[in-house]
C-alpha cells in the first residue's frame, strides 16, 4: 500500500473512532440529564406521599363549631386543617352516637404544620412552632401515608388536595378518545392501504395525514372548540369534548402506525388467499388484519400515551377549571392529570409544589406502564417474514 493510501486509511479509522466517541458522549449526556430529572422529581415529590397528623382529644358536641381540641392542656384547633372541620357535620349525621363523647384521634394537620414537620419553609409563628414541638415531644405528631392525595379531588387547602377527580376525568377522556380514534383510524388505514386506488386524491390525503401528525397540538384545541363546542354544542369542560379533541389529535398517529403494520404483511399472504378464491374483504378480515393486529395495538397504545400527557388542546376546551369532585358522566365538568399538574404548579402555596412533583411521578408511572405494554405486545406477537 502506498503512503497516501495508508494515510487516508488511518484518517478514516480516526474519524470512525471520533464518531463513536461523540455517540458515546451523547448517550452519557442524555443519561445524566435523565438521572438528574428523575432525582429532582423524586426528591420533590416523595414528601407529598406523607402528610402530617396531630393526635388530639375531640369532644363531640351538638354544635360542631364549638368542638374543643385538647392536647397537653392547650387548644390546638389552629394547627388542624380546616378541611377536617368541614367534614365533621357529615360525620356526626352518619354517626350520631358520637355526640357527647370524647375520643382521642389522629386528625389532619394544617399545611403549614406539615411543612414545618418536614423541615421546610412555613408560615407558623414562634408560639405555634413551640406548640408543635411540644406535641412532637409527646409523640402527638406524625407523618402518615397521605391517603388524601389518592382519594380526594382538588382543594384550595393543599393538605387535603388530591388527584382523584383528575384521575377519574383522565379515564373518562381516554375512553372517549380511544372509542372515537381507534376504529376511525384503523378503518381509514385499511381503506387507504387495501382498497383505495393509487391516484392524486389518495396521495393528497396521505400527505395531509402526515402533515397533521406534525402540527402543534394546540391547533387541535382550536378545532375541537370550533366543531364540538361551538357547532355541535357539547358542554364545555366535559370529558366528551376533551376526549373528542384528543381523538382528532390521535387520528394521524393511529392511521400512520396502522398502515405501517398492514404494509408489513407480505403480499404472498394476500396472493395465496386470492388464489383460493377469497374476496378482497375476506383477505383483509381473515388474514391481513389479524396478522397486523399487534402492530396496530402497539401504535394505538403509544397514541393513547401521547394523548394522556397533553394539556394544550384541553386548555381551549375549558378543562383547566377547578374541579373538586370527580365527574359521574361524560358530559360533567372534568379535568385531567396534566391540567391538574399545571394548576398546582402555578399555585402560590409551597405545599402545592411537592404535590405537583408527586402527580408528575404518578403520571410518569402510568405512561411508562403503557409504553412497556406496547413493547411487550410488539415483542410477544411480533412476526418475522
PyMOL commands that set and color helices and strands:
alter all, ss='L'
color gray80, all
select helices_A, chain A and resi 3-49+64-66+77-79+82-86+88-94+96-98+111-117+126-137+148-151+158-160+164-195+200-212+217-231+239-263+267-275+280-308+312-316+337-345+351-381
alter helices_A, ss='H'
color red, helices_A
select strands_A, chain A and resi 50-59+69-71+74-75+102-108+141-145
alter strands_A, ss='S'
color yellow, strands_A
deselect
rebuild
show_as cartoon
